[in-house]
Amino acid sequence: MRTTVTLAVSDSVREKQFTAAGSCVVGRSLDCDLRIGDGDKRISRRHCLIEVDPPEARVRDLGSRNGTRVNGVAINGEQRLLHGDEIGIGDTVLRVSVGFTGYKIVRRLGQGSQGVVHLAKDLVSGSLVAVKTLWGEQSVDQQARTAFLREIENSRALRHPNVLEFHGAGAGGSAFLLASEYCAGGSLADLVTGQGGRLPVERAVPILSQVLDGLAYAHQAPVPWGNGLVHRDVKPHNIFLAGTTEEPVAKIGDFGLAKAFDRAGLSGHTRTGALGGSVAFMPRAQVVNYKYAKPEVDVWAAAATLYWTLTGETPRTFPRGEDPVTVVLTDPVVPIRERDPAIPARLAEVLDAALLDPPPIRTAAELAGALRAAQGQGDRA
């Protein structure tokens, strides 16, 4: 997937487009790469520097008298630029556009510490896709890029109704790009939050049963660089919902992404940093041996996700100020009926067993079958 970054001057038809790495000094001086503001004394001769390596772009003020603004806020040091950002320099505004070959960006869907997700339109099919840009700590060498894209090809080969479909991938600078199927229903985390923090059994179990169906397929699916994939980051934010409100279709997103991104060698990520905010949904075995996780870690994580979906709490309690990795290594899982006594007894037995370390339930198909059987037994105590 090729990318471009375009800087458009608001008061003219001028623009500067980057299809490869480059830089641009902006100011009033005749020797500036992008000369603006002739007669505007609030713009310095060499006002700011914009460095680009598509899809990435950053701006740095060059000690100008009146400063440089991004979206109306004065910057301090260097700042990353995103599609749609506006750089204010005196009375002039530079609009930043990031383009993806074959797609037109519609709007931003969300942004986090590691990247940003845009809704985009496929210019050939007309379908909507989600384009995720992930940021590394520094430029990633070609060997690491190749390794990342190769691993993503494994994920792209997956074809199952309960696995989010990848459409394409690319890399530039320290950024990685992923285009995937768009689910208008948002994530399971969004749904649970919107429903007051938990879902009833009759809604939650079918969703997680579908997730387990997708995992059972992926754990044994033939892929270009091996046989079977482990997700390693199953959690509510990575489960997306298509279909209708009455009959949602659950799809596991970012399959293999955690592993691929970890192997790309992101600078500054310790073991704890690599685990990130997902540790609450990880079994002890995965924390101990993160790089070589086996399919059963996904099964445990799916059970933990159902636990959270039903109760609004994670299986382990993480006291404020305590190291979460230490909690996983030392503390037991809280039985689910201690969180909510109304959980049906048979369902509670299945989940409590699935969340042991190590669990007696080790395959996605086995847990899916146990959950469906338990739900069929209703509220029998």
C-alpha positions as CSV (number, residue, x, y, z in Angstrom):
1,M,0.0,0.0,0.0
2,R,1.7,3.2,-1.2
3,T,1.1,6.5,0.7
4,T,1.5,10.2,0.1
5,V,1.5,13.3,2.3
6,T,0.3,16.6,0.9
7,L,0.7,20.1,2.4
8,A,-1.9,22.5,0.9
9,V,-1.6,26.3,1.4
10,S,-5.0,27.6,2.4
11,D,-4.8,31.0,0.7
12,S,-3.8,29.7,-2.7
13,V,-3.9,26.6,-5.0
14,R,-0.3,25.7,-4.1
15,E,0.6,22.4,-2.5
16,K,3.6,20.3,-1.9
17,Q,3.2,16.5,-2.2
18,F,5.6,13.9,-0.8
19,T,5.7,10.3,-2.2
20,A,9.0,9.5,-0.5
21,A,11.0,10.8,2.5
22,G,11.8,14.5,2.4
23,S,11.7,17.7,4.3
24,C,10.3,21.2,3.8
25,V,11.4,24.5,5.4
26,V,8.4,26.9,5.5
27,G,8.7,30.6,5.8
28,R,9.0,34.0,4.1
29,S,12.6,33.6,2.8
30,L,13.2,33.1,-0.9
31,D,15.2,30.0,-0.2
32,C,12.4,28.2,1.7
33,D,11.1,25.0,0.2
34,L,7.6,26.3,0.7
35,R,7.5,30.1,0.7
36,I,4.4,31.7,2.3
37,G,3.2,34.9,3.9
38,D,4.9,37.5,1.8
39,G,4.2,40.7,3.8
40,D,3.0,38.9,6.9
41,K,5.5,40.0,9.6
42,R,4.3,37.3,12.0
43,I,5.9,34.7,9.8
44,S,9.6,34.3,10.3
45,R,12.0,34.0,7.4
46,R,12.6,30.3,8.2
47,H,9.6,29.6,10.4
48,C,9.2,25.8,10.8
49,L,10.5,22.5,9.4
50,I,8.2,19.7,8.3
51,E,9.8,16.3,7.9
52,V,7.9,13.6,6.0
53,D,8.3,9.9,5.4
54,P,4.9,8.9,4.2
55,P,2.6,8.2,5.9
56,E,4.4,10.0,8.7
57,A,4.9,13.7,9.0
58,R,6.2,15.9,11.8
59,V,6.5,19.6,12.3
60,R,9.1,21.5,14.4
61,D,9.2,25.2,15.0
62,L,12.6,26.8,14.0
63,G,12.6,29.4,16.8
64,S,10.1,31.7,15.1
65,R,9.0,34.9,16.9
66,N,5.3,34.0,16.9
67,G,5.4,30.2,17.1
68,T,3.8,27.5,15.1
69,R,0.3,26.1,15.8
70,V,-1.3,22.7,15.1
71,N,-5.1,22.8,15.1
72,G,-4.9,26.1,16.9
73,V,-2.5,25.0,19.7
74,A,1.1,26.2,19.8
75,I,3.5,23.4,19.6
76,N,6.4,22.8,21.9
77,G,9.2,20.9,20.2
78,E,8.3,18.4,17.5
79,Q,4.8,17.2,16.9
80,R,3.4,14.4,14.8
81,L,0.9,15.4,12.1
82,L,-2.2,13.4,11.1
83,H,-4.6,13.5,8.1
84,G,-6.8,16.6,8.5
85,D,-4.5,18.6,10.8
86,E,-4.0,22.3,10.1
87,I,-0.7,24.0,10.7
88,G,-1.1,27.7,11.6
89,I,1.7,30.0,10.6
90,G,0.7,33.7,11.0
91,D,-2.4,34.1,8.9
92,T,-1.6,31.2,6.7
93,V,-2.9,27.6,7.2
94,L,-1.3,24.5,5.8
95,R,-3.7,21.6,5.6
96,V,-2.2,18.1,5.9
97,S,-3.6,15.3,3.8
98,V,-2.4,11.6,4.0
99,G,-3.4,9.5,1.0
100,F,-3.5,5.8,0.6
101,T,-3.2,4.3,-2.9
102,G,-6.6,3.0,-3.9
103,Y,-8.5,4.5,-0.9
104,K,-10.1,7.9,-0.1
105,I,-10.1,8.8,3.6
106,V,-13.6,9.6,4.9
107,R,-12.9,10.5,8.6
108,R,-10.9,9.5,11.6
109,L,-12.4,6.7,13.7
110,G,-10.1,6.7,16.6
111,Q,-6.6,7.4,17.9
112,G,-4.5,5.9,20.6
113,S,-0.9,6.0,21.9
114,Q,0.3,3.6,19.2
115,G,-1.6,4.8,16.2
116,V,-4.7,6.1,14.5
117,V,-7.6,4.5,12.6
118,H,-9.3,6.1,9.6
119,L,-12.5,5.1,7.8
120,A,-11.7,5.0,4.1
121,K,-13.5,4.2,0.8
122,D,-12.1,1.6,-1.6
123,L,-12.0,3.5,-4.9
124,V,-12.5,0.3,-6.9
125,S,-15.2,-1.6,-5.0
126,G,-16.8,1.4,-3.2
127,S,-16.8,-0.5,0.1
128,L,-15.7,1.0,3.3
129,V,-12.6,-0.1,5.0
130,A,-10.7,0.7,8.2
131,V,-7.1,1.8,7.7
132,K,-4.9,1.6,10.8
133,T,-1.6,3.4,11.0
134,L,0.7,2.0,13.8
135,W,3.7,4.1,14.9
136,G,7.1,2.7,16.0
137,E,9.6,4.5,18.2
138,Q,12.0,5.1,15.3
139,S,12.5,4.2,11.7
140,V,12.3,0.5,11.1
141,D,14.9,-1.1,8.9
142,Q,14.0,-2.8,5.7
143,Q,14.6,-6.3,7.1
144,A,12.1,-5.6,10.0
145,R,9.6,-4.2,7.5
146,T,9.8,-7.2,5.3
147,A,9.4,-9.5,8.3
148,F,6.3,-7.6,9.5
149,L,4.7,-7.6,6.1
150,R,5.4,-11.3,5.7
151,E,3.7,-12.1,9.0
152,I,0.7,-10.0,8.0
153,E,0.4,-12.1,4.8
154,N,-0.4,-15.0,7.1
155,S,-3.3,-13.0,8.6
156,R,-4.4,-11.9,5.2
157,A,-4.8,-15.5,4.2
158,L,-7.5,-16.1,6.9
159,R,-11.0,-16.5,5.5
160,H,-13.7,-17.0,8.1
161,P,-17.0,-15.3,9.0
162,N,-15.7,-14.6,12.5
163,V,-12.3,-13.2,11.5
164,L,-11.9,-9.6,10.3
165,E,-10.6,-9.7,6.8
166,F,-7.4,-7.9,5.9
167,H,-7.2,-6.1,2.5
168,G,-3.7,-4.8,2.4
169,A,-0.6,-3.6,4.3
170,G,2.4,-1.4,3.9
171,A,5.1,0.4,5.8
172,G,6.9,3.8,5.7
173,G,9.3,5.4,8.1
174,S,8.5,4.0,11.5
175,A,4.8,3.5,10.6
176,F,3.0,0.4,9.5
177,L,-0.3,0.4,7.6
178,L,-3.2,-2.1,7.6
179,A,-6.4,-1.9,5.6
180,S,-9.1,-4.2,6.9
181,E,-12.8,-4.9,6.8
182,Y,-14.9,-2.2,8.5
183,C,-17.6,-3.1,11.0
184,A,-20.2,-0.4,11.6
185,G,-21.1,-1.9,15.0
186,G,-17.8,-1.0,16.5
187,S,-16.1,-3.1,19.1
188,L,-17.4,-5.4,21.8
189,A,-15.8,-2.9,24.3
190,D,-18.0,-0.1,22.7
191,L,-21.1,-2.2,23.0
192,V,-20.6,-3.2,26.6
193,T,-19.8,0.4,27.6
194,G,-22.9,1.6,25.8
195,Q,-25.0,-1.0,27.6
196,G,-24.0,0.2,31.1
197,G,-20.8,-1.9,31.6
198,R,-22.1,-5.5,31.0
199,L,-24.2,-7.7,28.8
200,P,-26.8,-10.3,29.8
201,V,-25.9,-14.0,29.3
202,E,-28.2,-14.4,26.3
203,R,-26.3,-11.7,24.4
204,A,-22.8,-12.3,25.6
205,V,-22.4,-16.0,25.2
206,P,-23.4,-16.1,21.5
207,I,-20.9,-13.3,20.7
208,L,-18.0,-15.1,22.4
209,S,-19.0,-18.4,21.0
210,Q,-18.6,-16.9,17.5
211,V,-15.2,-15.6,18.6
212,L,-14.2,-19.1,19.6
213,D,-15.4,-20.4,16.2
214,G,-13.0,-17.9,14.5
215,L,-10.2,-18.9,16.8
216,A,-10.7,-22.6,16.3
217,Y,-10.4,-22.0,12.5
218,A,-7.4,-19.7,12.7
219,H,-5.5,-22.0,15.1
220,Q,-5.4,-24.7,12.4
221,A,-5.7,-22.8,9.2
222,P,-3.0,-23.2,6.5
223,V,-1.2,-19.9,6.0
224,P,1.7,-18.9,3.6
225,W,4.4,-19.1,6.3
226,G,3.2,-21.9,8.5
227,N,0.1,-23.7,9.7
228,G,-2.2,-22.0,12.1
229,L,-2.0,-18.6,13.8
230,V,-2.2,-17.5,17.4
231,H,-3.8,-14.1,18.0
232,R,-2.0,-13.3,21.3
233,D,-4.1,-10.2,22.0
234,V,-7.8,-11.3,22.3
235,K,-9.7,-8.7,24.3
236,P,-12.9,-6.7,24.0
237,H,-11.3,-3.9,21.9
238,N,-10.2,-6.4,19.3
239,I,-13.6,-8.0,18.8
240,F,-15.7,-6.2,16.2
241,L,-19.4,-6.4,15.4
242,A,-21.1,-6.6,12.0
243,G,-24.6,-7.7,11.2
244,T,-27.6,-6.3,13.1
245,T,-28.2,-5.3,16.7
246,E,-30.5,-8.3,17.1
247,E,-28.1,-10.7,15.4
248,P,-24.5,-9.4,15.6
249,V,-21.7,-11.2,13.8
250,A,-18.5,-11.1,15.9
251,K,-15.2,-10.8,14.1
252,I,-11.8,-11.0,15.6
253,G,-9.6,-8.1,14.5
254,D,-5.9,-7.5,14.4
255,F,-5.1,-11.3,14.0
256,G,-1.4,-11.8,14.4
257,L,-0.7,-8.1,14.7
258,A,0.7,-8.2,18.2
259,K,3.2,-10.8,17.2
260,A,4.2,-9.1,13.9
261,F,4.5,-5.7,15.5
262,D,6.6,-7.2,18.4
263,R,8.9,-8.9,16.0
264,A,9.4,-5.7,14.0
265,G,11.6,-4.6,16.9
266,L,9.9,-1.5,18.2
267,S,12.5,0.5,20.1
268,G,11.8,1.2,23.8
269,H,9.4,-1.7,24.3
270,T,10.4,-3.8,27.3
271,R,8.6,-7.0,28.0
272,T,6.1,-5.2,30.2
273,G,5.6,-2.5,27.5
274,A,4.9,-5.1,24.9
275,L,2.2,-6.6,27.0
276,G,0.7,-3.1,27.3
277,G,-2.9,-2.7,28.3
278,S,-3.8,-6.3,27.4
279,V,-2.2,-8.0,30.4
280,A,-5.6,-8.2,32.2
281,F,-6.8,-10.6,29.5
282,M,-3.6,-12.8,29.4
283,P,-3.0,-16.1,31.2
284,R,0.0,-16.6,33.3
285,A,1.7,-18.8,30.7
286,Q,1.6,-16.0,28.1
287,V,3.2,-13.5,30.5
288,V,6.0,-16.0,31.3
289,N,6.6,-16.9,27.7
290,Y,5.2,-14.1,25.7
291,K,7.1,-14.7,22.4
292,Y,6.1,-18.3,22.1
293,A,2.5,-18.3,23.1
294,K,0.4,-21.3,22.0
295,P,-3.3,-21.5,20.9
296,E,-4.5,-22.1,24.5
297,V,-3.6,-18.5,25.5
298,D,-6.2,-17.3,23.0
299,V,-8.8,-19.6,24.6
300,W,-8.0,-18.3,28.1
301,A,-8.2,-14.7,26.8
302,A,-11.6,-15.4,25.1
303,A,-12.9,-16.8,28.5
304,A,-11.5,-13.7,30.2
305,T,-13.3,-11.5,27.7
306,L,-16.6,-13.2,28.3
307,Y,-16.0,-12.9,32.1
308,W,-15.6,-9.1,31.6
309,T,-18.5,-8.9,29.3
310,L,-20.8,-10.5,31.9
311,T,-19.5,-8.7,35.0
312,G,-17.8,-5.5,33.9
313,E,-14.6,-6.7,35.7
314,T,-11.5,-8.6,34.7
315,P,-10.9,-12.1,36.1
316,R,-8.1,-10.8,38.4
317,T,-8.2,-7.7,40.5
318,F,-5.5,-5.2,39.7
319,P,-5.1,-2.8,42.7
320,R,-4.0,0.7,41.9
321,G,-0.3,1.1,42.1
322,E,0.6,-2.6,41.8
323,D,2.6,-4.0,38.9
324,P,0.0,-5.8,36.7
325,V,2.5,-8.4,35.5
326,T,3.2,-9.3,39.2
327,V,-0.6,-9.6,39.8
328,V,-0.9,-12.1,36.9
329,L,2.0,-14.1,38.1
330,T,0.9,-14.3,41.8
331,D,-2.8,-13.7,42.2
332,P,-5.6,-16.2,41.5
333,V,-8.7,-15.5,39.3
334,V,-11.7,-14.4,41.3
335,P,-14.6,-17.0,40.8
336,I,-17.2,-15.3,38.6
337,R,-20.1,-15.8,41.0
338,E,-18.2,-13.7,43.5
339,R,-18.4,-10.9,41.0
340,D,-22.1,-11.6,40.2
341,P,-24.0,-14.3,42.0
342,A,-26.7,-14.2,39.3
343,I,-24.4,-15.9,36.7
344,P,-25.9,-19.3,36.0
345,A,-24.2,-22.1,37.9
346,R,-23.2,-24.3,34.9
347,L,-21.9,-21.3,33.0
348,A,-19.9,-20.2,36.0
349,E,-18.4,-23.7,36.3
350,V,-17.3,-23.6,32.7
351,L,-15.7,-20.1,32.9
352,D,-14.0,-20.8,36.2
353,A,-12.4,-24.0,34.7
354,A,-11.4,-22.2,31.6
355,L,-9.6,-19.5,33.6
356,L,-7.4,-21.8,35.7
357,D,-3.6,-21.7,35.1
358,P,-3.2,-24.0,33.3
359,P,-6.8,-24.6,32.2
360,P,-8.3,-28.0,31.6
361,I,-10.1,-26.5,28.6
362,R,-7.4,-25.9,26.0
363,T,-9.0,-25.6,22.6
364,A,-11.4,-23.0,21.2
365,A,-13.8,-25.7,19.9
366,E,-14.0,-27.3,23.3
367,L,-14.8,-24.1,25.1
368,A,-17.3,-23.0,22.5
369,G,-19.1,-26.4,22.9
370,A,-19.1,-26.1,26.7
371,L,-20.5,-22.6,26.6
372,R,-23.3,-23.5,24.3
373,A,-24.2,-26.5,26.4
374,A,-24.1,-24.4,29.6
375,Q,-26.3,-21.7,28.0
376,G,-28.8,-24.4,26.9
377,Q,-29.2,-25.5,30.6
378,G,-30.5,-22.1,31.6
379,D,-30.4,-20.9,35.2
380,R,-30.2,-24.3,36.9
381,A,-28.4,-23.8,40.2
